[in-house]
Amino acid sequence: MTLPIWQAAILAVLGMAAGARQFQGWMYLFQLDEYLPSRLWPSARRRLAAIWRWQLAQLLVGLALAVLAAVVGQRLRPLPLLLAALLPLVFFRQFRARSHLTWTSRARRLAALAAVICVLALLAGFAGGPAGAALMGLFDLLVVLALSLAAVLFQPYERARRRRFMALAEARLATATPLVVGITGSYGKTTTKMFLAQLLERDGEPCFFTPESYNTTLGVCRAINEGFSAEHRVAVIEMGAYRPGEIAEICSFTHPRVGIVTAIGLMHLERFGSRERIAQAKAELLAALPEDGFAVMPSEIAEGDVLRRSLRARLVPVGLPGDRWWLEAERLSPEGTAFRLRGVQGEDAWFQVPFHGRHLLTDLLCALAVALELGRPLETLVGLAAQLRGAPHRLQVSHANGITIIDDAYNSNPTGAAEALRVLGALPGDRRVLVTPGFIELGPEQEQSMRELGRQAAAVCSHVILVGPRQSAAVAKGLAEAGFPAERVSVVPSLAGAQLLLPKVAGRGSVVLFENDLPDSYLELA
């Protein structure tokens, strides 16, 4: 039942060409998952579960063609195998993507090796005859397996490349020996970083900070190697933790003297397994601080004992009366928030800031504490705070066509969502509309957190638009448990669908909250 090798080679290349759209789609998801097989497979499970009927049909047709190839004569055998090679064209289902694959050098390397692995597997399958048809029935799984194997094979090279970039970043920082401030936390990192950079900026002394959400080892390396210069006297580095040891790795070449831990929450609980392990990962920043440095943390931070266990530097607690710094007398208005900053040594000042949300005030308090500890005058900070720009898509309030829009699309944690709902209820408006898909990566806390979001929304909203029927199902249960009328809940497959529906449920004088926006790997098919 074997085929001549030249026929098998033609069929293998033809099958790969027929599956080019699938291959590129999976490559895009792999890039979103930072080329980590451990993250690609859950993404694959979600996508394949969403299109399981098409996948099952493709497999059954592939198996039927394999049986046919086994029973027909040698001369007719290439025909069912040719049909099998074309199966990806017939059963392709569009990948939901709002962006596109960026063909970086790493993406090209991985794609090339994965494509070779796929072709070799198909070549071996078609050379054996029926096995090639069966493989084409499992083409998507073959691509996911090939991408995972390519990543594993490239690991030694990527580790060496990573060390090279880290050494370059360390050498670049050494040209100016700046004061390095590291910032980590389950949420609030980017906002705190942006606040602190603006508070520390001086005429003639620009402050370097990692852009956007560049908080992985390679992201930080790239930011430093491309953006840091000798004129920068302070470097504010955002540090994310996607695995144990990553923050320690970033600290190994940035050498922070000051650290901020903003919060310990449920985000990425699915990856770490427990809140304590999340805290241990964040505590790697505190462990890296020298004894003559200092760390700023809210006193009420979760897992505080775990964080303080590894701390050698001086601790600057914030948040509660009697701490080094705390806030009180918060006043919310459409223009922003006024509050009073108090210090344990008698410091006292009123601030007016152009944003809303208590969790953002906590981020600002951490940034103010660092700026004050570094000698910035309190009266100077009052003026700077009035002009602060927050991080994009994090509780940003704007107005369009008579509608107040609260953009909290980059917030994906229960604490921040509860605060966003509080702001939604506090701002003046005739109708209050929530648009949300809920949360992701909360592990065993996912269902309960989503239901609680629904219950909280029921107390504030006049209408709720849920994005993704499967993804948001637990939020719908929470709304129902709170007695929210079913006719005031709409479920749409995508954010685009929500935007089309909005004019029907929100008019002039309404307030609309966009709470969380999922990565493309979590989008549901229409």
Secondary structure, 3 states (H helix, E strand, C coil): CCCCHHHHHHHHHHHHHHCHHHHHHHHHHHHHCCCCHHHHHHHHHHHHHHCHHHHHHHHHHHHHHHHHHHHCCCCCCHHHHHHHHCHHHHHCCCCCCCCCCCCCHHHHHHHHHHHHHHHHHHHHHHHCCHHHHHHHHCHHHHHHHHHHHHHHHCHHHHHHHHHHHHHHHHHHHHCCCCEEEEEECCCCHHHHHHHHHHHHCECCECEEECCCCCCCHHHHHHHHHHHCCCCCCEEEEECCCCCCCHHHHHHHHHCCCEEEECCCCCCCHHHHCCHHHHHHHHHHHHHHCCCCCEEEEECCCCCHHHHHHCCCCEEEEECCCCCCEEEEEEEEECCEEEEEEEECCCCEEEEEECCCCHHHHHHHHHHHHHHHHCCCCHHHHHHHHCCCCCCCCCCEEEEECCEEEEEECCCCCHHHHHHHHHHHHHCCCCCEEEEECCCCCCHHHHHHHHHHHHHHHHCCCCEEEEECCCCCHHHHHHHHHCCCCHHHEEEECCHHHHHHHHHHHCCCCCEEEEECCCCHHHCCCC
